Amino acid sequence: MPARMNASPDRQWPVMLDIRTCWRLRGGRERTGAEYGTLFAATGFSLARILPLPGAIGVSLIEGVPA
């Protein structure tokens, strides 16, 4: 999830995923890159990179490595 949303329709898809996640998983949520960095650090990992998946708007692969 980007830290700030762009108003274009193709960038609103992450918000729709967030709503769906919260509805289906009851308490699930999207996180920004900074939030993932904090989460990884709390578990002894470091956020290596976030790679947007081609053709999947708003979906990314998040890579962590041992700190």
Buried (B, 14 or more C-beta within 10 A) or exposed (E): BEEEEEEEEEEBBBBEBBEEBEEEEEEEEBEEBEBBBEBBEEEEBEBEEEEEEEEEBBEBEBEBEEE
